[in-house]
Amino acid sequence: MDHLSTQNSRKTKVSRGSYNRSGSSSLSLSALLLSVAVLLVHCTPLTQRQETVPNRPETRVYQSRLDIIREAVKRVLDKKKFFLDEEQSNSLYIQSEWLEEGRYRSMVKAALKPLERSRTEVRLHILVEKKGMFKEAWEPEDEIGIDVYRSFLDDVEMEGYRVLYDGA
């Protein structure tokens, strides 16, 4: 029985010793956790803002009248800090002025088409341009965030409900 107790105490000492060796085990554990975190970051899909797709206009049909959708588009532009280009806009077409943010600028164009009394089609095109380093000219960007159009069109839909609620 004495032999068993000696073995147990040696095991305990050995296991304690492996954790107390000048922090090398805790250092290797930290390195392992850090490598797992880095691996997770590199293996997970890109966030919605980082993943891009070719910039092509998108179309959506809303179950609402033209005047309601037109007002909804204007409100969304306002909430996103775009100014309406009054000279380019009319009852079936809405265009914003350029919105500059750092080295990027963007413009929104929305073509409205009444389909029936209570259905309206919106063709949305968001132009994005980038100013290169040490350059004065703006260059068009061919790619845009994967969720930009969907988010904008969803906002138009929600704003359309608000316009209805407000009594337009």
DAWOGI-V826949 format. One line per field, one symbol per residue. psi: psi as a letter, one per 30 degrees, with the letter a starting at -180 (. if undefined). Layout:
psi = ???
//
This chain:
psi = eeeeeeeeeeeeeeeeeffgihgeeeeeeeeeeeeeeeeeefflllleeekllkjkklkkkkilleeeeeeeeeeeeeeggkkkjeeflafgkkkllkjkjbglllkkkjkkjkeaehkkkkjkkjkklkklkglfkkkkkfllkfgeeeeeeeeeeeeeeeeeefh.
//
